Each structure stands twice: as structure tokens, then as C-alpha cells.
Amino acid sequence: MKLVLYDAKTKNRIKRAEGQLRGILKMMEDEKDCKSVITQLTASRSAIDKAIAVIVSSNLEQCIVENAEKGIESSIMIEEAVNLLVKSR
């Protein structure tokens, strides 16, 4: 999968995750309780996981459309996309 689609919405997801991580560091510096820090870390991980899924699915969809127009089989790209998602977990 060579195609790269990073729209504004996807970039904003990453910016929000970045803000969450900065907030977590501040919580740690302020010695907030463990439960609160872990809750925020979990939310950050979820946001990053969603961004990964959006990026992979958007690019896969576009690659499949382009390959269909060229008459090229897309099964290899689908397998690669699945591997990317599995690897990200």
C-alpha cells in the first residue's frame, strides 16, 4: 500500500491524542492518582488505535478503487492492511 491519505480529520485525531499525552505528563508532574493517569492513557491509546484504523481503511479503500479501475487483484493489499492492523495491536 503506497497511497497516502491524511486528511484534516485524521490529522486532528493525532493532534487530540498529542494533547491527551501532554495532559497525562502534566498529571504525572502534579502527582495525580494512578487511576486517573491510567484512564487517560487508555483514552489516548484508544484515540491512536482509531487513527490507525482510519488511516489503513482510507488508504485501502482508495487502493482497491484504483486497482479495480486498472483490473488489478486487490487481495494482496487487503492482506497487507490486515497485517498492519494486527501489528498495531
C-alpha positions in Angstrom: 0.0 0.0 0.0 1.8 3.1 -1.2 -1.1 5.5 -1.4 -1.1 8.0 1.5 -4.3 9.8 2.6 -4.0 12.0 5.6 -7.0 14.3 5.7 -7.6 17.2 8.1 -9.9 15.0 10.2 -7.2 12.3 10.6 -4.5 14.9 11.5 -6.9 16.4 14.1 -7.2 12.9 15.7 -3.5 12.8 16.1 -3.4 16.3 17.5 -6.0 15.4 20.1 -4.0 12.4 21.1 -0.9 14.6 21.4 -2.9 16.9 23.6 -4.0 14.0 25.7 -0.5 12.8 26.2 0.7 16.2 27.2 -2.1 16.3 29.7 -1.0 12.9 31.1 2.5 14.2 31.6 1.1 17.2 33.4 -1.0 14.9 35.6 2.1 12.9 36.4 4.1 16.0 37.2 1.2 17.1 39.5 1.3 13.6 41.1 -2.3 12.8 40.3 -3.6 9.4 41.3 -2.8 6.3 39.3 -6.4 5.6 38.3 -6.8 9.0 36.7 -3.5 8.6 34.8 -4.3 5.1 33.6 -7.8 6.3 32.5 -6.2 9.0 30.4 -3.6 6.6 29.0 -6.3 4.2 28.0 -8.2 7.0 26.2 -5.1 8.1 24.4 -4.4 4.5 23.3 -8.0 4.3 22.0 -7.6 7.5 20.1 -4.4 6.3 18.5 -6.0 2.9 17.6 -8.9 4.7 15.9 -6.5 6.9 13.9 -4.6 3.8 12.8 -7.8 2.2 11.7 -9.0 5.3 9.8 -5.6 5.7 8.0 -5.5 2.0 7.0 -9.1 1.8 5.9 -9.0 5.1 3.9 -5.8 4.1 2.1 -7.1 0.5 1.5 -10.3 1.8 0.0 -8.6 4.1 -2.3 -6.1 1.5 -3.4 -8.8 -1.0 -4.1 -10.7 1.5 -6.2 -7.6 2.4 -8.2 -6.7 -1.3 -8.8 -10.2 -2.1 -9.8 -10.0 0.6 -12.5 -6.8 -1.0 -13.7 -8.1 -4.6 -13.4 -5.6 -5.5 -10.7 -6.4 -8.0 -8.0 -6.6 -6.4 -4.5 -6.2 -9.4 -2.3 -2.5 -8.7 -1.5 -3.3 -5.2 -0.4 -6.2 -6.4 1.8 -3.8 -8.9 3.4 -1.2 -6.2 4.0 -3.9 -3.9 5.5 -5.0 -6.7 7.9 -1.3 -7.3 8.9 -0.9 -3.6 9.6 -3.9 -3.6 11.9 -2.8 -6.8 13.7 0.7 -5.4 14.1 -0.6 -2.2 15.6 -2.3 -4.1 18.5 
